[in-house]
Amino acid sequence: MRRKSLNVQKLKNTLLKDKKIFNLYSKLNKVLSKNKNSKSFTVAVSGGPDSMALAGLSNILMSKKKHEVFFALVDHKIRKNSTREAYQVKKLLKKNNIKLEILKNEKKIVKNIQKNAREARYELLSKFCKRNGSKYLLTAHHQDDQIETFFIRLSRGSGVEGLSSMSEKTKIQHGINLIRPFLDSNKKELSYIAKKIFGKTFKDPT
């Protein structure tokens, strides 16, 4: 068992020799260091390259800094294959010594799907955080999401305040702090890291 642990650590050290991975790892470490009591946090995983990069880097940080990290994926069960895909993500993460918890949304969503799914997702994730004594929820929102959000709000006729960018830190349900450490990183960087760590990722329809 000890030999396996040493091999895993060696792999993580090798990954950090990659400049792109090290830069994003350092950024994640810096963002978390700004928040007190960040010894325990939860990573929101979807299976897409963005969240997989966050999961991989958080897993490295967990071993380096001795943080307690939880990984959770919300299965909305809106799409036919969502449950099967969720377990495929879980299996891939397990191969990399990451334990993923699948949270199933039992509320039926039939209208305003994006909005209601997002609300249900944050409700389930914040409850999961509270249950595990984790005050921080990390998501992999990035530069491209910022641009997309701006144009969506613009198309809806939002005023100046409504057009403001996503914040690095936001308070959500149950007193949980939502942290977005990669807002100044782009999707291409995150995709590179996810594939380097896991070998593949899954398409995230959201």
KELO-820548 format. One record per atom (N, C-alpha, C): residue in one letter; atom name; x negated, y, z negated. Coordinates in nm, 3 decimals, padded with zeros to 5 digits. Layout:
! residues N
[a; CA; [X; Y; Z]]
...
END
This chain:
! residues 206
[m; N; [-00.084; -00.120; 00.000]]
[m; CA; [00.000; 00.000; 00.000]]
[m; C; [-00.088; 00.125; 00.000]]
[r; N; [-00.193; 00.124; -00.078]]
[r; CA; [-00.285; 00.236; -00.086]]
[r; C; [-00.352; 00.260; 00.049]]
[r; N; [-00.386; 00.151; 00.120]]
[r; CA; [-00.450; 00.164; 00.251]]
[r; C; [-00.356; 00.237; 00.349]]
[k; N; [-00.226; 00.202; 00.345]]
[k; CA; [-00.128; 00.264; 00.432]]
[k; C; [-00.118; 00.413; 00.402]]
[s; N; [-00.115; 00.449; 00.273]]
[s; CA; [-00.106; 00.588; 00.232]]
[s; C; [-00.225; 00.669; 00.283]]
[l; N; [-00.343; 00.610; 00.274]]
[l; CA; [-00.464; 00.677; 00.320]]
[l; C; [-00.459; 00.698; 00.471]]
[n; N; [-00.407; 00.600; 00.545]]
[n; CA; [-00.396; 00.612; 00.690]]
[n; C; [-00.301; 00.725; 00.729]]
[v; N; [-00.190; 00.737; 00.656]]
[v; CA; [-00.093; 00.843; 00.682]]
[v; C; [-00.158; 00.979; 00.659]]
[q; N; [-00.234; 00.991; 00.550]]
[q; CA; [-00.301; 01.116; 00.519]]
[q; C; [-00.405; 01.151; 00.626]]
[k; N; [-00.474; 01.050; 00.675]]
[k; CA; [-00.574; 01.071; 00.779]]
[k; C; [-00.508; 01.124; 00.906]]
[l; N; [-00.389; 01.070; 00.938]]
[l; CA; [-00.315; 01.114; 01.055]]
[l; C; [-00.275; 01.261; 01.041]]
[k; N; [-00.230; 01.298; 00.922]]
[k; CA; [-00.188; 01.437; 00.898]]
[k; C; [-00.308; 01.532; 00.911]]
[n; N; [-00.422; 01.491; 00.860]]
[n; CA; [-00.543; 01.573; 00.870]]
[n; C; [-00.584; 01.589; 01.017]]
[t; N; [-00.567; 01.484; 01.095]]
[t; CA; [-00.599; 01.489; 01.238]]
[t; C; [-00.507; 01.586; 01.311]]
[l; N; [-00.379; 01.583; 01.276]]
[l; CA; [-00.282; 01.673; 01.340]]
[l; C; [-00.317; 01.819; 01.314]]
[l; N; [-00.365; 01.849; 01.195]]
[l; CA; [-00.397; 01.988; 01.160]]
[l; C; [-00.521; 02.040; 01.232]]
[k; N; [-00.595; 01.952; 01.298]]
[k; CA; [-00.709; 01.996; 01.377]]
[k; C; [-00.664; 02.057; 01.510]]
[d; N; [-00.538; 02.031; 01.546]]
[d; CA; [-00.480; 02.093; 01.665]]
[d; C; [-00.445; 02.238; 01.628]]
[k; N; [-00.500; 02.333; 01.702]]
[k; CA; [-00.485; 02.475; 01.669]]
[k; C; [-00.338; 02.519; 01.666]]
[k; N; [-00.258; 02.472; 01.762]]
[k; CA; [-00.117; 02.512; 01.768]]
[k; C; [-00.041; 02.460; 01.646]]
[i; N; [-00.070; 02.337; 01.610]]
[i; CA; [-00.003; 02.278; 01.493]]
[i; C; [-00.047; 02.350; 01.366]]
[f; N; [-00.177; 02.375; 01.355]]
[f; CA; [-00.229; 02.441; 01.235]]
[f; C; [-00.170; 02.581; 01.219]]
[n; N; [-00.156; 02.655; 01.330]]
[n; CA; [-00.101; 02.791; 01.324]]
[n; C; [00.042; 02.793; 01.273]]
[l; N; [00.124; 02.701; 01.324]]
[l; CA; [00.264; 02.694; 01.279]]
[l; C; [00.273; 02.642; 01.136]]
[y; N; [00.185; 02.548; 01.102]]
[y; CA; [00.179; 02.495; 00.965]]
[y; C; [00.146; 02.609; 00.868]]
[s; N; [00.049; 02.691; 00.904]]
[s; CA; [00.007; 02.804; 00.820]]
[s; C; [00.120; 02.904; 00.804]]
[k; N; [00.196; 02.924; 00.913]]
[k; CA; [00.309; 03.017; 00.908]]
[k; C; [00.417; 02.967; 00.812]]
[l; N; [00.446; 02.839; 00.820]]
[l; CA; [00.544; 02.779; 00.730]]
[l; C; [00.498; 02.791; 00.585]]
[n; N; [00.373; 02.761; 00.561]]
[n; CA; [00.315; 02.769; 00.427]]
[n; C; [00.324; 02.911; 00.372]]
[k; N; [00.294; 03.009; 00.458]]
[k; CA; [00.296; 03.150; 00.417]]
[k; C; [00.437; 03.195; 00.379]]
[v; N; [00.535; 03.157; 00.461]]
[v; CA; [00.674; 03.196; 00.435]]
[v; C; [00.722; 03.137; 00.303]]
[l; N; [00.694; 03.009; 00.280]]
[l; CA; [00.738; 02.944; 00.157]]
[l; C; [00.667; 02.999; 00.035]]
[s; N; [00.541; 03.040; 00.052]]
[s; CA; [00.463; 03.093; -00.060]]
[s; C; [00.520; 03.225; -00.110]]
[k; N; [00.596; 03.294; -00.025]]
[k; CA; [00.655; 03.422; -00.065]]
[k; C; [00.775; 03.403; -00.157]]
[n; N; [00.826; 03.281; -00.162]]
[n; CA; [00.947; 03.255; -00.242]]
[n; C; [00.912; 03.178; -00.369]]
[k; N; [00.952; 03.234; -00.481]]
[k; CA; [00.926; 03.170; -00.609]]
[k; C; [01.008; 03.042; -00.621]]
[n; N; [00.959; 02.953; -00.701]]
[n; CA; [01.028; 02.826; -00.726]]
[n; C; [01.056; 02.747; -00.598]]
[s; N; [00.964; 02.755; -00.503]]
[s; CA; [00.984; 02.683; -00.377]]
[s; C; [00.917; 02.546; -00.377]]
[k; N; [00.909; 02.486; -00.494]]
[k; CA; [00.849; 02.352; -00.502]]
[k; C; [00.940; 02.246; -00.443]]
[s; N; [01.069; 02.277; -00.435]]
[s; CA; [01.164; 02.182; -00.378]]
[s; C; [01.248; 02.252; -00.273]]
[f; N; [01.255; 02.194; -00.153]]
[f; CA; [01.338; 02.252; -00.049]]
[f; C; [01.393; 02.143; 00.043]]
[t; N; [01.494; 02.182; 00.120]]
[t; CA; [01.561; 02.088; 00.211]]
[t; C; [01.543; 02.136; 00.355]]
[v; N; [01.514; 02.042; 00.444]]
[v; CA; [01.498; 02.072; 00.586]]
[v; C; [01.621; 02.025; 00.662]]
[a; N; [01.684; 02.117; 00.736]]
[a; CA; [01.799; 02.081; 00.819]]
[a; C; [01.746; 02.025; 00.950]]
[v; N; [01.783; 01.901; 00.980]]
[v; CA; [01.735; 01.832; 01.099]]
[v; C; [01.851; 01.808; 01.195]]
[s; N; [01.825; 01.823; 01.325]]
[s; CA; [01.929; 01.793; 01.424]]
[s; C; [01.883; 01.685; 01.521]]
[g; N; [01.751; 01.672; 01.535]]
[g; CA; [01.697; 01.578; 01.633]]
[g; C; [01.636; 01.650; 01.752]]
[g; N; [01.674; 01.778; 01.768]]
[g; CA; [01.616; 01.859; 01.874]]
[g; C; [01.470; 01.892; 01.843]]
[p; N; [01.393; 01.938; 01.942]]
[p; CA; [01.251; 01.965; 01.923]]
[p; C; [01.222; 02.070; 01.815]]
[d; N; [01.309; 02.168; 01.800]]
[d; CA; [01.286; 02.274; 01.701]]
[d; C; [01.286; 02.218; 01.559]]
[s; N; [01.395; 02.149; 01.527]]
[s; CA; [01.406; 02.096; 01.390]]
[s; C; [01.309; 01.981; 01.365]]
[m; N; [01.275; 01.907; 01.470]]
[m; CA; [01.178; 01.798; 01.452]]
[m; C; [01.039; 01.854; 01.422]]
[a; N; [01.004; 01.966; 01.486]]
[a; CA; [00.877; 02.032; 01.456]]
[a; C; [00.876; 02.078; 01.311]]
[l; N; [00.987; 02.136; 01.266]]
[l; CA; [00.998; 02.181; 01.128]]
[l; C; [00.987; 02.063; 01.031]]
[a; N; [01.052; 01.951; 01.066]]
[a; CA; [01.047; 01.832; 00.980]]
[a; C; [00.904; 01.779; 00.970]]
[g; N; [00.835; 01.771; 01.085]]
[g; CA; [00.699; 01.719; 01.086]]
[g; C; [00.603; 01.806; 01.006]]
[l; N; [00.612; 01.937; 01.023]]
[l; CA; [00.524; 02.029; 00.951]]
[l; C; [00.557; 02.031; 00.802]]
[s; N; [00.685; 02.022; 00.768]]
[s; CA; [00.726; 02.018; 00.627]]
[s; C; [00.674; 01.892; 00.559]]
[n; N; [00.672; 01.782; 00.634]]
[n; CA; [00.621; 01.657; 00.580]]
[n; C; [00.472; 01.666; 00.549]]
[i; N; [00.398; 01.735; 00.637]]
[i; CA; [00.255; 01.756; 00.612]]
[i; C; [00.236; 01.845; 00.490]]
[l; N; [00.317; 01.951; 00.483]]
[l; CA; [00.309; 02.045; 00.371]]
[l; C; [00.341; 01.975; 00.240]]
[m; N; [00.433; 01.881; 00.245]]
[m; CA; [00.474; 01.807; 00.125]]
[m; C; [00.354; 01.733; 00.065]]
[s; N; [00.272; 01.674; 00.151]]
[s; CA; [00.158; 01.599; 00.101]]
[s; C; [00.043; 01.690; 00.060]]
[k; N; [00.029; 01.803; 00.127]]
[k; CA; [-00.081; 01.894; 00.096]]
[k; C; [-00.056; 01.976; -00.030]]
[k; N; [00.068; 02.025; -00.042]]
[k; CA; [00.102; 02.116; -00.151]]
[k; C; [00.181; 02.050; -00.263]]
[k; N; [00.215; 01.926; -00.244]]
[k; CA; [00.293; 01.850; -00.343]]
[k; C; [00.431; 01.911; -00.366]]
[h; N; [00.490; 01.963; -00.256]]
[h; CA; [00.629; 02.007; -00.262]]
[h; C; [00.719; 01.883; -00.260]]
[e; N; [00.838; 01.896; -00.314]]
[e; CA; [00.939; 01.792; -00.299]]
[e; C; [01.028; 01.835; -00.183]]
[v; N; [01.036; 01.754; -00.079]]
[v; CA; [01.110; 01.792; 00.040]]
[v; C; [01.220; 01.690; 00.069]]
[f; N; [01.339; 01.741; 00.098]]
[f; CA; [01.452; 01.657; 00.137]]
[f; C; [01.483; 01.687; 00.283]]
[f; N; [01.527; 01.586; 00.355]]
[f; CA; [01.559; 01.602; 00.497]]
[f; C; [01.703; 01.557; 00.518]]
[a; N; [01.783; 01.644; 00.580]]
[a; CA; [01.925; 01.612; 00.599]]
[a; C; [01.975; 01.648; 00.738]]
[l; N; [02.062; 01.563; 00.791]]
[l; CA; [02.122; 01.584; 00.923]]
[l; C; [02.273; 01.575; 00.909]]
[v; N; [02.344; 01.668; 00.968]]
[v; CA; [02.490; 01.667; 00.963]]
[v; C; [02.546; 01.605; 01.090]]
[d; N; [02.624; 01.501; 01.073]]
[d; CA; [02.693; 01.436; 01.185]]
[d; C; [02.837; 01.487; 01.185]]
[h; N; [02.870; 01.574; 01.281]]
[h; CA; [03.004; 01.630; 01.289]]
[h; C; [03.106; 01.532; 01.346]]
[k; N; [03.056; 01.431; 01.413]]
[k; CA; [03.142; 01.331; 01.476]]
[k; C; [03.240; 01.393; 01.577]]
[i; N; [03.196; 01.502; 01.640]]
[i; CA; [03.277; 01.566; 01.744]]
[i; C; [03.254; 01.495; 01.877]]
[r; N; [03.128; 01.463; 01.903]]
[r; CA; [03.093; 01.393; 02.027]]
[r; C; [03.094; 01.242; 02.006]]
[k; N; [03.122; 01.171; 02.110]]
[k; CA; [03.136; 01.025; 02.105]]
[k; C; [03.013; 00.955; 02.049]]
[n; N; [02.894; 00.998; 02.089]]
[n; CA; [02.771; 00.928; 02.051]]
[n; C; [02.695; 00.992; 01.934]]
[s; N; [02.758; 01.086; 01.864]]
[s; CA; [02.684; 01.161; 01.763]]
[s; C; [02.631; 01.073; 01.649]]
[t; N; [02.710; 00.977; 01.606]]
[t; CA; [02.667; 00.891; 01.494]]
[t; C; [02.550; 00.803; 01.536]]
[r; N; [02.558; 00.748; 01.656]]
[r; CA; [02.448; 00.665; 01.707]]
[r; C; [02.320; 00.748; 01.719]]
[e; N; [02.333; 00.869; 01.768]]
[e; CA; [02.217; 00.958; 01.783]]
[e; C; [02.157; 00.993; 01.647]]
[a; N; [02.244; 01.015; 01.549]]
[a; CA; [02.197; 01.050; 01.414]]
[a; C; [02.110; 00.938; 01.358]]
[y; N; [02.152; 00.814; 01.379]]
[y; CA; [02.073; 00.701; 01.328]]
[y; C; [01.946; 00.678; 01.408]]
[q; N; [01.945; 00.719; 01.535]]
[q; CA; [01.822; 00.712; 01.613]]
[q; C; [01.719; 00.811; 01.558]]
[v; N; [01.767; 00.930; 01.521]]
[v; CA; [01.678; 01.030; 01.461]]
[v; C; [01.625; 00.977; 01.328]]
[k; N; [01.712; 00.919; 01.248]]
[k; CA; [01.673; 00.864; 01.119]]
[k; C; [01.565; 00.756; 01.135]]
[k; N; [01.582; 00.671; 01.235]]
[k; CA; [01.486; 00.563; 01.260]]
[k; C; [01.350; 00.619; 01.301]]
[l; N; [01.349; 00.721; 01.386]]
[l; CA; [01.224; 00.782; 01.430]]
[l; C; [01.151; 00.848; 01.313]]
[l; N; [01.226; 00.918; 01.230]]
[l; CA; [01.165; 00.984; 01.114]]
[l; C; [01.111; 00.881; 01.014]]
[k; N; [01.183; 00.772; 00.999]]
[k; CA; [01.139; 00.667; 00.907]]
[k; C; [01.004; 00.610; 00.948]]
[k; N; [00.981; 00.599; 01.079]]
[k; CA; [00.852; 00.551; 01.130]]
[k; C; [00.738; 00.643; 01.088]]
[n; N; [00.774; 00.768; 01.061]]
[n; CA; [00.674; 00.866; 01.020]]
[n; C; [00.683; 00.898; 00.871]]
[n; N; [00.736; 00.801; 00.795]]
[n; CA; [00.746; 00.812; 00.649]]
[n; C; [00.828; 00.932; 00.602]]
[i; N; [00.933; 00.964; 00.677]]
[i; CA; [01.024; 01.071; 00.638]]
[i; C; [01.163; 01.009; 00.617]]
[k; N; [01.217; 01.031; 00.498]]
[k; CA; [01.348; 00.976; 00.465]]
[k; C; [01.456; 01.078; 00.498]]
[l; N; [01.543; 01.044; 00.591]]
[l; CA; [01.650; 01.134; 00.635]]
[l; C; [01.784; 01.091; 00.578]]
[e; N; [01.856; 01.188; 00.524]]
[e; CA; [01.991; 01.163; 00.473]]
[e; C; [02.091; 01.214; 00.578]]
[i; N; [02.184; 01.129; 00.620]]
[i; CA; [02.286; 01.170; 00.716]]
[i; C; [02.412; 01.210; 00.641]]
[l; N; [02.455; 01.334; 00.660]]
[l; CA; [02.575; 01.387; 00.596]]
[l; C; [02.688; 01.387; 00.698]]
[k; N; [02.796; 01.317; 00.669]]
[k; CA; [02.906; 01.305; 00.765]]
[k; C; [03.018; 01.404; 00.735]]
[n; N; [03.051; 01.481; 00.835]]
[n; CA; [03.160; 01.577; 00.821]]
[n; C; [03.293; 01.506; 00.846]]
[e; N; [03.378; 01.506; 00.745]]
[e; CA; [03.506; 01.436; 00.757]]
[e; C; [03.619; 01.529; 00.800]]
[k; N; [03.589; 01.660; 00.809]]
[k; CA; [03.693; 01.755; 00.852]]
[k; C; [03.704; 01.753; 01.004]]
[k; N; [03.825; 01.742; 01.054]]
[k; CA; [03.845; 01.739; 01.198]]
[k; C; [03.835; 01.881; 01.254]]
[i; N; [03.749; 01.897; 01.355]]
[i; CA; [03.730; 02.028; 01.417]]
[i; C; [03.783; 02.022; 01.560]]
[v; N; [03.888; 02.101; 01.587]]
[v; CA; [03.950; 02.096; 01.720]]
[v; C; [03.951; 02.232; 01.790]]
[k; N; [03.931; 02.341; 01.715]]
[k; CA; [03.927; 02.474; 01.777]]
[k; C; [03.815; 02.557; 01.715]]
[n; N; [03.776; 02.662; 01.788]]
[n; CA; [03.661; 02.744; 01.745]]
[n; C; [03.546; 02.653; 01.701]]
[i; N; [03.515; 02.557; 01.787]]
[i; CA; [03.423; 02.448; 01.750]]
[i; C; [03.288; 02.497; 01.698]]
[q; N; [03.223; 02.589; 01.769]]
[q; CA; [03.090; 02.635; 01.725]]
[q; C; [03.096; 02.698; 01.587]]
[k; N; [03.192; 02.788; 01.567]]
[k; CA; [03.205; 02.860; 01.439]]
[k; C; [03.241; 02.764; 01.325]]
[n; N; [03.343; 02.681; 01.346]]
[n; CA; [03.387; 02.590; 01.240]]
[n; C; [03.284; 02.481; 01.210]]
[a; N; [03.214; 02.436; 01.315]]
[a; CA; [03.109; 02.334; 01.294]]
[a; C; [02.994; 02.394; 01.214]]
[r; N; [02.959; 02.518; 01.245]]
[r; CA; [02.851; 02.585; 01.171]]
[r; C; [02.887; 02.601; 01.024]]
[e; N; [03.012; 02.643; 00.998]]
[e; CA; [03.056; 02.660; 00.859]]
[e; C; [03.057; 02.528; 00.784]]
[a; N; [03.105; 02.424; 00.850]]
[a; CA; [03.108; 02.291; 00.787]]
[a; C; [02.966; 02.241; 00.761]]
[r; N; [02.877; 02.267; 00.856]]
[r; CA; [02.737; 02.224; 00.843]]
[r; C; [02.670; 02.289; 00.722]]
[y; N; [02.686; 02.421; 00.709]]
[y; CA; [02.622; 02.490; 00.597]]
[y; C; [02.685; 02.451; 00.463]]
[e; N; [02.814; 02.423; 00.466]]
[e; CA; [02.881; 02.379; 00.343]]
[e; C; [02.824; 02.245; 00.296]]
[l; N; [02.811; 02.149; 00.389]]
[l; CA; [02.756; 02.018; 00.355]]
[l; C; [02.610; 02.027; 00.312]]
[l; N; [02.532; 02.107; 00.384]]
[l; CA; [02.390; 02.119; 00.353]]
[l; C; [02.366; 02.191; 00.220]]
[s; N; [02.445; 02.294; 00.192]]
[s; CA; [02.427; 02.366; 00.066]]
[s; C; [02.467; 02.278; -00.054]]
[k; N; [02.571; 02.197; -00.036]]
[k; CA; [02.611; 02.103; -00.143]]
[k; C; [02.501; 01.999; -00.164]]
[f; N; [02.441; 01.954; -00.053]]
[f; CA; [02.332; 01.857; -00.061]]
[f; C; [02.215; 01.918; -00.137]]
[c; N; [02.183; 02.043; -00.108]]
[c; CA; [02.073; 02.113; -00.178]]
[c; C; [02.102; 02.120; -00.328]]
[k; N; [02.222; 02.161; -00.360]]
[k; CA; [02.259; 02.176; -00.501]]
[k; C; [02.251; 02.043; -00.575]]
[r; N; [02.297; 01.938; -00.509]]
[r; CA; [02.296; 01.804; -00.568]]
[r; C; [02.155; 01.757; -00.598]]
[n; N; [02.060; 01.800; -00.515]]
[n; CA; [01.921; 01.755; -00.531]]
[n; C; [01.831; 01.858; -00.600]]
[g; N; [01.892; 01.963; -00.653]]
[g; CA; [01.815; 02.064; -00.724]]
[g; C; [01.722; 02.143; -00.634]]
[s; N; [01.761; 02.158; -00.508]]
[s; CA; [01.681; 02.230; -00.410]]
[s; C; [01.744; 02.367; -00.385]]
[k; N; [01.669; 02.474; -00.409]]
[k; CA; [01.724; 02.610; -00.395]]
[k; C; [01.706; 02.667; -00.255]]
[y; N; [01.630; 02.597; -00.172]]
[y; CA; [01.597; 02.651; -00.040]]
[y; C; [01.633; 02.554; 00.072]]
[l; N; [01.699; 02.606; 00.174]]
[l; CA; [01.733; 02.529; 00.294]]
[l; C; [01.657; 02.589; 00.411]]
[l; N; [01.578; 02.508; 00.479]]
[l; CA; [01.500; 02.556; 00.593]]
[l; C; [01.567; 02.515; 00.724]]
[t; N; [01.576; 02.610; 00.816]]
[t; CA; [01.626; 02.580; 00.950]]
[t; C; [01.520; 02.624; 01.052]]
[a; N; [01.530; 02.569; 01.172]]
[a; CA; [01.426; 02.594; 01.273]]
[a; C; [01.466; 02.701; 01.375]]
[h; N; [01.550; 02.797; 01.335]]
[h; CA; [01.584; 02.907; 01.426]]
[h; C; [01.456; 02.977; 01.470]]
[h; N; [01.451; 03.013; 01.597]]
[h; CA; [01.328; 03.070; 01.652]]
[h; C; [01.357; 03.191; 01.739]]
[q; N; [01.252; 03.242; 01.803]]
[q; CA; [01.259; 03.363; 01.885]]
[q; C; [01.369; 03.357; 01.990]]
[d; N; [01.379; 03.244; 02.059]]
[d; CA; [01.479; 03.228; 02.165]]
[d; C; [01.621; 03.236; 02.107]]
[d; N; [01.639; 03.185; 01.985]]
[d; CA; [01.770; 03.193; 01.919]]
[d; C; [01.805; 03.338; 01.888]]
[q; N; [01.705; 03.416; 01.850]]
[q; CA; [01.725; 03.558; 01.821]]
[q; C; [01.781; 03.629; 01.944]]
[i; N; [01.719; 03.602; 02.059]]
[i; CA; [01.760; 03.666; 02.184]]
[i; C; [01.902; 03.623; 02.222]]
[e; N; [01.928; 03.493; 02.210]]
[e; CA; [02.060; 03.440; 02.243]]
[e; C; [02.167; 03.501; 02.154]]
[t; N; [02.138; 03.509; 02.024]]
[t; CA; [02.233; 03.566; 01.928]]
[t; C; [02.263; 03.712; 01.962]]
[f; N; [02.160; 03.787; 01.999]]
[f; CA; [02.177; 03.928; 02.034]]
[f; C; [02.274; 03.943; 02.151]]
[f; N; [02.253; 03.864; 02.258]]
[f; CA; [02.337; 03.877; 02.377]]
[f; C; [02.479; 03.826; 02.355]]
[i; N; [02.494; 03.725; 02.270]]
[i; CA; [02.629; 03.677; 02.237]]
[i; C; [02.706; 03.787; 02.165]]
[r; N; [02.639; 03.851; 02.068]]
[r; CA; [02.703; 03.959; 01.992]]
[r; C; [02.732; 04.079; 02.081]]
[l; N; [02.640; 04.107; 02.173]]
[l; CA; [02.658; 04.218; 02.265]]
[l; C; [02.780; 04.195; 02.354]]
[s; N; [02.795; 04.070; 02.401]]
[s; CA; [02.908; 04.037; 02.489]]
[s; C; [03.041; 04.046; 02.415]]
[r; N; [03.036; 04.036; 02.283]]
[r; CA; [03.158; 04.045; 02.201]]
[r; C; [03.187; 04.188; 02.158]]
[g; N; [03.102; 04.280; 02.201]]
[g; CA; [03.124; 04.421; 02.171]]
[g; C; [03.087; 04.460; 02.029]]
[s; N; [02.990; 04.391; 01.970]]
[s; CA; [02.948; 04.423; 01.834]]
[s; C; [02.884; 04.561; 01.828]]
[g; N; [02.899; 04.627; 01.715]]
[g; CA; [02.836; 04.756; 01.693]]
[g; C; [02.689; 04.738; 01.661]]
[v; N; [02.622; 04.846; 01.624]]
[v; CA; [02.479; 04.842; 01.595]]
[v; C; [02.446; 04.743; 01.486]]
[e; N; [02.527; 04.742; 01.378]]
[e; CA; [02.501; 04.650; 01.267]]
[e; C; [02.518; 04.505; 01.311]]
[g; N; [02.620; 04.482; 01.392]]
[g; CA; [02.648; 04.346; 01.439]]
[g; C; [02.540; 04.293; 01.531]]
[l; N; [02.464; 04.383; 01.594]]
[l; CA; [02.359; 04.341; 01.687]]
[l; C; [02.227; 04.313; 01.618]]
[s; N; [02.221; 04.335; 01.488]]
[s; CA; [02.095; 04.314; 01.415]]
[s; C; [02.052; 04.168; 01.422]]
[s; N; [01.922; 04.146; 01.416]]
[s; CA; [01.866; 04.012; 01.430]]
[s; C; [01.893; 03.927; 01.306]]
[m; N; [01.871; 03.796; 01.321]]
[m; CA; [01.880; 03.706; 01.207]]
[m; C; [01.768; 03.739; 01.108]]
[s; N; [01.797; 03.724; 00.982]]
[s; CA; [01.697; 03.752; 00.879]]
[s; C; [01.617; 03.626; 00.846]]
[e; N; [01.495; 03.648; 00.798]]
[e; CA; [01.412; 03.534; 00.758]]
[e; C; [01.473; 03.463; 00.639]]
[k; N; [01.541; 03.540; 00.553]]
[k; CA; [01.600; 03.481; 00.432]]
[k; C; [01.741; 03.534; 00.413]]
[t; N; [01.836; 03.442; 00.392]]
[t; CA; [01.976; 03.478; 00.373]]
[t; C; [02.035; 03.391; 00.263]]
[k; N; [02.126; 03.449; 00.185]]
[k; CA; [02.196; 03.374; 00.081]]
[k; C; [02.320; 03.309; 00.143]]
[i; N; [02.338; 03.180; 00.117]]
[i; CA; [02.458; 03.112; 00.168]]
[i; C; [02.537; 03.051; 00.052]]
[q; N; [02.624; 02.957; 00.083]]
[q; CA; [02.709; 02.897; -00.020]]
[q; C; [02.630; 02.837; -00.136]]
[h; N; [02.697; 02.838; -00.253]]
[h; CA; [02.643; 02.774; -00.374]]
[h; C; [02.507; 02.830; -00.418]]
[g; N; [02.482; 02.956; -00.381]]
[g; CA; [02.359; 03.022; -00.426]]
[g; C; [02.232; 02.970; -00.361]]
[i; N; [02.245; 02.901; -00.248]]
[i; CA; [02.128; 02.846; -00.179]]
[i; C; [02.067; 02.953; -00.087]]
[n; N; [01.935; 02.958; -00.083]]
[n; CA; [01.864; 03.050; 00.004]]
[n; C; [01.833; 02.982; 00.138]]
[l; N; [01.885; 03.040; 00.245]]
[l; CA; [01.856; 02.989; 00.380]]
[l; C; [01.731; 03.060; 00.432]]
[i; N; [01.630; 02.982; 00.468]]
[i; CA; [01.504; 03.039; 00.515]]
[i; C; [01.477; 02.993; 00.659]]
[r; N; [01.443; 03.092; 00.743]]
[r; CA; [01.410; 03.065; 00.884]]
[r; C; [01.264; 03.103; 00.907]]
[p; N; [01.170; 03.011; 00.891]]
[p; CA; [01.028; 03.045; 00.896]]
[p; C; [00.972; 03.069; 01.036]]
[f; N; [01.047; 03.034; 01.141]]
[f; CA; [00.989; 03.039; 01.277]]
[f; C; [01.055; 03.143; 01.367]]
[l; N; [01.109; 03.250; 01.311]]
[l; CA; [01.179; 03.349; 01.392]]
[l; C; [01.089; 03.421; 01.492]]
[d; N; [00.959; 03.424; 01.467]]
[d; CA; [00.869; 03.488; 01.563]]
[d; C; [00.791; 03.385; 01.645]]
[s; N; [00.840; 03.261; 01.644]]
[s; CA; [00.779; 03.155; 01.727]]
[s; C; [00.877; 03.122; 01.839]]
[n; N; [00.827; 03.063; 01.947]]
[n; CA; [00.918; 03.031; 02.058]]
[n; C; [00.941; 02.880; 02.071]]
[k; N; [01.042; 02.846; 02.149]]
[k; CA; [01.083; 02.706; 02.164]]
[k; C; [00.972; 02.619; 02.224]]
[k; N; [00.894; 02.677; 02.314]]
[k; CA; [00.786; 02.603; 02.379]]
[k; C; [00.684; 02.554; 02.276]]
[e; N; [00.648; 02.642; 02.181]]
[e; CA; [00.553; 02.605; 02.076]]
[e; C; [00.607; 02.490; 01.992]]
[l; N; [00.734; 02.502; 01.954]]
[l; CA; [00.795; 02.402; 01.867]]
[l; C; [00.811; 02.268; 01.938]]
[s; N; [00.844; 02.272; 02.066]]
[s; CA; [00.858; 02.149; 02.145]]
[s; C; [00.724; 02.076; 02.154]]
[y; N; [00.618; 02.152; 02.174]]
[y; CA; [00.483; 02.094; 02.182]]
[y; C; [00.449; 02.020; 02.052]]
[i; N; [00.476; 02.086; 01.940]]
[i; CA; [00.443; 02.028; 01.809]]
[i; C; [00.526; 01.904; 01.781]]
[a; N; [00.657; 01.911; 01.811]]
[a; CA; [00.745; 01.796; 01.786]]
[a; C; [00.699; 01.673; 01.864]]
[k; N; [00.664; 01.692; 01.990]]
[k; CA; [00.621; 01.579; 02.073]]
[k; C; [00.484; 01.527; 02.030]]
[k; N; [00.399; 01.618; 01.981]]
[k; CA; [00.266; 01.578; 01.935]]
[k; C; [00.277; 01.492; 01.808]]
[i; N; [00.369; 01.528; 01.721]]
[i; CA; [00.384; 01.456; 01.594]]
[i; C; [00.464; 01.327; 01.610]]
[f; N; [00.577; 01.336; 01.683]]
[f; CA; [00.670; 01.222; 01.689]]
[f; C; [00.666; 01.144; 01.821]]
[g; N; [00.603; 01.200; 01.923]]
[g; CA; [00.597; 01.131; 02.051]]
[g; C; [00.717; 01.160; 02.139]]
[k; N; [00.833; 01.188; 02.078]]
[k; CA; [00.954; 01.223; 02.153]]
[k; C; [01.050; 01.298; 02.063]]
[t; N; [01.151; 01.356; 02.123]]
[t; CA; [01.258; 01.423; 02.047]]
[t; C; [01.390; 01.384; 02.112]]
[f; N; [01.499; 01.435; 02.054]]
[f; CA; [01.631; 01.407; 02.109]]
[f; C; [01.694; 01.537; 02.156]]
[k; N; [01.784; 01.526; 02.252]]
[k; CA; [01.854; 01.645; 02.299]]
[k; C; [01.953; 01.690; 02.193]]
[d; N; [01.946; 01.819; 02.160]]
[d; CA; [02.039; 01.874; 02.060]]
[d; C; [02.147; 01.954; 02.132]]
[p; N; [02.265; 01.898; 02.152]]
[p; CA; [02.371; 01.965; 02.229]]
[p; C; [02.417; 02.097; 02.171]]
[t; N; [02.390; 02.123; 02.040]]
[t; CA; [02.432; 02.248; 01.979]]
[t; C; [02.345; 02.361; 02.025]]
END
